[in-house]
Amino acid sequence: MTDISKLSNIYDVREMHESDADNILEFCRKNVQYYLYCEAEPTKEQILSDLNLTPPGIGPELKHYIGFFQGDILVAVMDLIDGYPEENIAFIGFFMMNADMQGRGIGSALIDEAAAYLKTAGKTSIRLAIDKGNPQSTHFWKKNGFAVISEVDRDGHALLVAERML
């Protein structure tokens, strides 16, 4: 079982809950570029759903919707599934940096810290899905050691499955 407090030595890490939905919504609304690409607006209903959404066959005990904090400032959010699609793999369902902190290497440092801990916790890789054609996301994940291993279609939307070996 993943101890989320060990995902960062720099930031305070804690589970996000329904009581955090308004804070997460405000955080997401500031990431205009991501939502322009998705042609969507973040909503409280979607955030409440995402806080509990798991892949088929995965129980809620393996789901971690995490906030990385510097004092009261929410630095990043990460949706992490422990042991998906296989026990030795961690899956990042969502990762977003504070819009005011982007472009400084903080996101890459967070991913490196999380990867280092997940390796010590017995994971052999991290997987995630990138919206095909989203240049910002594709660049970020490739820069952070993720390689595309397949392409899937989800409801008519092309996704690139990427993996970083640990």
N, C-alpha and C positions, 0 to 999 in steps of 0.2 A: 504494500500500500504506500502510495506516495505521501510524503510529509511536505505539504506545500510551503511550509515556513522556510524550508531549505532551498527553495527555488531561486532565492536571491540573498546575497550577503550585504547588499547595499540598501535595498528597499524593504519596508515592512510588507509582508505578503499576508493577505487574508482572504477567506472565502467571501464572496459577494452573495447577498440574499435579496429577497423581494423588497426588503426595507431600503435597499440601495438603488432601486430601479430609477428613481428620479435623478440621482447623482450620475448613474451610468448614462441615462438619456441625455443629460446636459453635456457630458463628456463626448458622447457620440455625435451630437449635433454640431460640435466644433470641428469635426473631421469632414468638412464639406466635400473635399475631393473624392473620398471613398464613396460617399452616398451619391454624388453626381455620376460616378461610374456605374453604380448599381441601379441608377434611375429609381431610387427609393428614398424615403425619409425614415429616419429611426422613429419608432413609436414606443411608448411605454408598454403596450400590449406585446409587441415583438420582443422587447427586452425581458419581460416577465416569462414569456415562452422560452426564450433562449437560456434563461437561468436554470431551467429544468430539463431541457431537451437533451435526449441521449440517442445514440444510434440504436437500431433494433437489437435486442438481446443484451443491452448494457444496462446494468442497474444504476440507480442514483448514487450509490456509494462510490462509484468510479468516476463520477462527474465532478469537476472542480471549476467553478466560474470564479476567477481569481482577480483581485485587485492588487496592484503594486503601488505602494504609497510612500511618499516622502513627506512626513508629517501629515497634514490634512490634504495634501495635493495628490490626486489620483494620477499617477504617472502612466500606467498602462493597465489594460484588462486582457485577460487570457482565458479562453475556454479550453480546458485540458481534460482529455479523457484518458484515464489510466488503464492501459491494457487493451487498446483498440487499434487496429482490427485483430491483433494477436496480443497475448499476455506480455510479451517482451517489447511491445511498441507503445509509445505515448502518441496521442493524436491531438493536435492543436486545431480546434474547430473555429477559433476566432482569436485574433490578436490585433489590438489597436493601441497606438501610442497617443499620449496627450498631444494635441495638435500644436501647442505652444512649445513642445520639447522635441519635435521631429527634426531630423537633419543634423543631429549632434552625436550620433552613434549610441545613444542611450538604448534604443530598441535592440540594436545588434548586441550590445553588452548584456541586456536582459536575456536574450535568446541563448547566448553563450553560457551564461550562468545557469539557466534552466537546463540546458543540455548537459553541462558538467554534473549537475546534481542527478539528473535522470540516469546518467550512465552509472553513477555510484549506486543508484537504487535498482540496478539490474536491467535497465532498458537497453536495447541494442540499436534502436533508431527512434526518430520522431517523424511522423507523417502529418501532412496537412493537404488541403485542397486550395488551389489558387484559381480565381476567376480567369479563364482564358482571355487574353487580350487586355488585362489590366496591367499596364506597364509599371505602375508604382509598386504594386504587390509582387509582380514577377521579379522585378529588379531586387527588391528587399530580400525576398526569400532565396534567390540564387546567390546573392552576395553573402548570405548567411549559411551557405553550404548545403542548400537543398537542391536536389536534382529531380527533374520531372521523370517519373517512372511509368505513368500512364495517363490517359485522357478518358474521362467519363462524362456521360450526359445525365444531368439531373433536371428533369422537367423541362427539357429543351434548352438548358443552360450548360455550356461546355465548361468543365472544370479540369484543371491539371493536378493530378495527384503527385505530390513531391515528397521526397524523403531525405533526411539527413542521418547518415550512419553515425553512431556514437562510439 
